[in-house]
Amino acid sequence: MTPELPAGSQIAVLGAEGTGRTALANALAQRLRQQGIAVVDGSTTPITLPSGCAFTLLMGLDLPLADAEALQQREQADALLRDALATARRPFAVVHGRGPERLANALRALGLGSTEPSRGAAAWSCDKCSDPACEHRLFTDLLRRRAEAGTDS
């Protein structure tokens, strides 16, 4: 879903600690200020969704963390954010990447950037991803959602 973002719109950037949320929010704010679009750097503690936002960007969990406990806390906070967004029926997109690639992916998700992958960056394809932690998260989330819905298949 590509959001409608007229001047005066607000975008929320949400994410657990260690996901690069504030850096992306600052980069987006600087970039979108000229178009009259405001960026809200959403807090995750306690989990509150900023009101009045036209769209929400949720930070992916692709940035490395060395501490296993911090990694677990980040995953738990991400799950709470996703649940809050789903409960509130708020449209959102997950943003992955590092540095300029992350900003370009966020702009693409907002319909404000090129839909072509940037030069030097491979197009993301989950079915060809070889990151076991990513696959584990995807399947664990799928199984949890099925169990919550009460379906076995």
TABEL-V139833 format. One record per residue. SS is DSSP state (helix for helix, strand for strand, loop for the rest). PHI is phi in whole degrees, -180 to 180 (* if undefined). D_FIRST is the distance of its C-alpha to the first C-alpha in whole Angstrom. Layout:
ss: (SS & SS)
phi: (PHI & PHI)
d_first: (D_FIRST & D_FIRST)
//
This chain:
ss: (loop & loop & loop & loop & loop & loop & loop & loop & loop & strand & strand & strand & strand & strand & loop & loop & loop & loop & loop & loop & helix & helix & helix & helix & helix & helix & helix & helix & helix & helix & helix & helix & helix & helix & helix & loop & loop & strand & strand & strand & strand & loop & loop & loop & loop & loop & loop & loop & loop & loop & loop & loop & loop & loop & strand & strand & strand & strand & strand & loop & loop & loop & loop & loop & loop & loop & loop & helix & helix & helix & helix & helix & helix & helix & helix & helix & helix & helix & helix & helix & helix & helix & helix & helix & helix & helix & helix & loop & loop & loop & loop & strand & strand & strand & strand & loop & loop & loop & loop & helix & helix & helix & helix & helix & helix & helix & helix & helix & helix & loop & loop & loop & loop & loop & loop & loop & loop & loop & loop & loop & loop & loop & loop & loop & loop & helix & helix & helix & loop & loop & loop & helix & helix & helix & helix & helix & helix & helix & helix & helix & helix & helix & helix & helix & helix & helix & helix & helix & helix & loop & loop & loop & loop)
phi: (* & -100 & -75 & -85 & -129 & -72 & -55 & 96 & -73 & -122 & -120 & -98 & -116 & -118 & 173 & -69 & -59 & 84 & -107 & 83 & -58 & -66 & -62 & -69 & -59 & -65 & -65 & -66 & -59 & -64 & -74 & -95 & -56 & -65 & -91 & 76 & -107 & -94 & -120 & -108 & -85 & -74 & -79 & -110 & -131 & -73 & -70 & -134 & -93 & -59 & -91 & 78 & -92 & -74 & -159 & -125 & -106 & -110 & -72 & -73 & -103 & -91 & -78 & -71 & -132 & -82 & -86 & -63 & -67 & -64 & -62 & -64 & -63 & -64 & -65 & -66 & -64 & -63 & -62 & -65 & -63 & -62 & -63 & -63 & -66 & -67 & -63 & -81 & 55 & -93 & -69 & -153 & -131 & -93 & -112 & -120 & 113 & -128 & 57 & -60 & -64 & -65 & -61 & -62 & -67 & -66 & -63 & -62 & -63 & -87 & 76 & -115 & -136 & -66 & -86 & -83 & -62 & -66 & -60 & 88 & -104 & -77 & -67 & -73 & -142 & -61 & -71 & -116 & -73 & -114 & -88 & -62 & -64 & -64 & -62 & -60 & -61 & -60 & -71 & -64 & -62 & -62 & -64 & -64 & -64 & -65 & -66 & -65 & -80 & 79 & -113 & -102 & -123)
d_first: (0 & 4 & 6 & 10 & 12 & 16 & 19 & 20 & 16 & 16 & 14 & 16 & 16 & 18 & 20 & 23 & 26 & 26 & 23 & 23 & 21 & 24 & 24 & 20 & 20 & 23 & 22 & 19 & 21 & 24 & 21 & 19 & 22 & 23 & 20 & 21 & 18 & 20 & 19 & 20 & 21 & 21 & 24 & 24 & 27 & 27 & 24 & 23 & 19 & 20 & 19 & 18 & 15 & 12 & 10 & 11 & 12 & 14 & 17 & 17 & 21 & 22 & 25 & 28 & 30 & 34 & 35 & 34 & 34 & 32 & 29 & 30 & 29 & 26 & 25 & 26 & 24 & 21 & 21 & 22 & 19 & 17 & 19 & 19 & 15 & 15 & 18 & 17 & 13 & 12 & 8 & 8 & 8 & 12 & 14 & 17 & 20 & 23 & 24 & 22 & 20 & 18 & 18 & 17 & 14 & 13 & 13 & 11 & 8 & 9 & 9 & 13 & 14 & 15 & 13 & 17 & 18 & 21 & 24 & 26 & 23 & 22 & 19 & 17 & 18 & 18 & 21 & 23 & 23 & 27 & 26 & 28 & 27 & 23 & 24 & 26 & 23 & 21 & 23 & 25 & 22 & 21 & 25 & 25 & 22 & 24 & 27 & 25 & 24 & 28 & 27 & 29 & 27)
//
